[in-house]
Amino acid sequence: MKFNCNIFIVVLLMTACTFIVYSQQMEDVIYLKNGSVIHGVIIEQIPNVSIKIKTHDGNVMAYKYEDIEKFTKEETNGLLYGDYTTKKIGEFGFKEKKFYIGLKAGYGDWGTATYGLSLDYALSNYFGIGMDAAYTSWSESGGSFYSYDTTHGYTTSNLDYAYSLIGLLANVSYHFNPGEKFDPYLKAGVGYFLINATENWNPRKPTDYSSVSAAKSSGVGYGGQVGFNYFFSKSFSLSLSGGWPFYASGGVTVRF
């Protein structure tokens, strides 16, 4: 299999550079007279009576006006799901949404379009297990053959080999910033690969040419990926990844 090292390096550099991205958004913050600070989204407000706020771990809390010092809107510096009270990154991050499903399309190691499906399950805030599936196809020239037969006379026939690859890779992943909009990760694993090869003759196969018209090859291999998701909401992101043996690709990821 041909590994396009340049593509992998480019994607790796793009991912590393994007680590500096630090998005900003707003959140509601309630300061209590007892010194506590509550971060989240205000979902109900009864003037001069009470306020209900939904925290980033999903809890809904109510406070009386007489216990509130003030409430404001403040920038969150891009953190979507972490514990804002204690600033423990990942406390409610990767683990909050356990299932990741991604659809990808991109550039294959053989210079052709590659299509992929990824499934990931979060074991903890940072580590997950999953499965990647990929499909790609390509062709290579097998040369030209000059032959003679009584039906067509002298004929020049061109031979092309058509290949297709299906791969399944079981992997483990590590997420560097679980819970943030920008979610870079690394994957590594082992899998099973199946390659089909078929002969295509144009205009016809010579009668005096002896060959097998189709063949299969399979085996166990390994792979790794570097990439990131950029979440526009808790459940939807755009993604970019690169690695071996599958692809440099882009796509979408949905979390459940």
N, C-alpha and C positions, 0 to 999 in steps of 0.2 A: 504494500500500500504506500502511496506517495503522500508524504506529510508536507504541507505547505508551511514552512517555518515562518516565512515573512508575514503571512496573514496572522498567525498566532501572536507574533511579536507586536504587530500593529494594534491588535485588539487588547493585548496586555497593557500596552502603553496608554491606550485610550482609557482603559479602566482605572489605571493608576492615577492619571491626570484628573479624572472625574471625582476622585476621592475628596478633592478640595471643595467640591460643590457643597454649599451649606444654605439650604433654602430657609425662608422665613415665612411664618404665618402667625395668625392671632389666636389667642385663647382668652377665656374669662378667668379672672383670678379674684378670689374672695379672701380678704384679710380679716381674721377674727380678733376680737378684743383680747382673747386669751393667748395671742401670739401665733396661732396656727394659720397656715396659708393653704388654700384649697385651689387646685387648678382643674380646669375642665371646660364644660359648656353649660351656661345657664339655660335651663329648659322651662322654667316657670318663675315668674316674679309677681308678687302681690305687693304693690307699693305700701311701704311703711308697716308691712306685716311679716312677710317671709320671702325667701329665695330658695329655689331648688337648683342644684347643679349636678350635672353628670360628669363624674371624674373619668380620667383616661383609662381606668381599669374597669369601667362599665358600671360602677356603683352610683346610685342616685342619693344625694344627701340634701337635707333641708335645714335651713338656719333662720332663726328669727332676726329681725332687723336690730333688735336691742343687743344682739350678740356680735353684730358686724361692725367692724371699724370702717371699712370701705370695700368697694369692689370695682375692678378696672378691667380693661383689655390690654394684654401685653403680648409681645412677640415671643414665639416659642423656639426660634432658631431652627426650625425644620423638623423637630422631634414630633412625631405623630402619635405614638402609642406608648412611650415610656412613662415611668412613674415620675411625674413632674415635682412631686413633693420632696422626694428624696434624691432625685436625679440619678437613679440607678438605671443606666441604659440597658435595655433588653428585659427589664422586669416583666413587661407585658408586650414584648416584641414578637420575635419569630414564633414563640409558642402560642401567642394569642390566636393566631389563625393557623391551624395545623396542616391543612392540605393546600398544596400549591399545584396548579395545572398550567403548563405553558405550551403554547404553539409557536413553532419557529420555522423560519425559512432563511436560507442564506447560501453561502459559497462553500462548496465541498472541497475536500482535499484533492479531488481529481479535476478541479476547474469547472464543475457543473453544479447545477442547483441541487441543494440538499434540503430535505424537509424533516422536521423533528417534533417529537412530543415528549414532554418531561413531566414526571409526577414526583412530588416531594412531600414527605411527611416530617413535621418538626418533632424531634424527640425531646428537645429542650430549647432554651432561648437561642442558642447558637448552633447546635448540631441537628442535622436531619439525615434521613435516609430516603432513597428514591430510586427511580428507574428512568432511563433515557432511551428512547427509540428513535432511530433515524433511517431514512431511505435516500439513496442517491443512485444515479445511473450515469454511465459514460460509454464512449466507444473508442476503439483504437483500430488503426489500419493494419490489416494482416498481409498486405501486398497484392500484387496483380499476377495472374496466371494465364499463360498462353497455351491453348489446347486445341485439339481437333477431334470432332466426332462426325459420324456419317450423316447426322440429322442437321446440324448447324454449320458444319465446316469448321474453319479456323475462327476461334473466338478468344477474346481477351476478357477475363472475368476478374472483378475486383472483390476482395474479401475484407470485410469489416467484422470485428468482434464487438458485440454489444454486451456490456456488463451491467449488473445491478447489485447493489449491496443493501442488506437489511441488518441492522445492528441493534442489540438490546444490551444495555449497560446498567448493572446495579451499582449504586454509588453511595458515598457518604458526602455530606456537604457541611461547610462551615460558613456562617453568616457573620460578617464583621460588625455590622451596625444594626442589629435586629430592632425593629420598631421604628426606624427612621424612613423617610421618603426615599432616600438613596440607600440601597441595600446591596452592597458588593458581596460576592461569595466565591468560594473555591469548591470544586468537586473532584473526586477521584474514585475510581472503581474498576471492576472487571466485568466482562460480559461475553456474549456469544455473537459471532458474526457469520453471515451466510452470503456468499458471492455466487451469482449465476452468470455463466458466459454462454453466449449464443453466436453462431456463425451467420452472417448475412452476406449473400453473394449477389453481385450485380454484373451482368444481367442474369446469370445462372451459375450453378455449381458445375464445374467440369466433370464429365463422366469418368475421367481417369484419375480424379483426385479423391483419395481416401482419407477421411477425417471424421471425427466425432462432431456432430452438429450442435451439441449442447453439453455443458459440463457444470458441475457444482463444486464448491469448495467451502468448508466451514471450519471454525475453530474458536478457541477461547483467546480473548485479547484483553487489553487494558486501555484505559483512557483517563483524561482529566480535562477540566474546563475551568476557565476564569471568566467571570461576568458580573453583571449587576442588574437589578430591577430598579426602576424609578417609579414609585407609586404616586398616582394621582388621587387615589382614595385608599381606604383600608383594604379594598378587595381587587383593585385593578392596577396593573403597571405595564409599562413598556420595558423591554429587556434587550440586552446585548450580551453575547457570549462568544467565546472562541476556545478552541481546544483540539484535542486529537482523540479519536480518529474521525470525528464527525464533521465539524463545520465552524465557520465564523458566521454568525447568524444574528438576526433580530427577530423580535416577536412580541407577543403579549403574554402576561401571566395573570391568572385569576386565583385568589385565595378564598378558602371557605373556612 
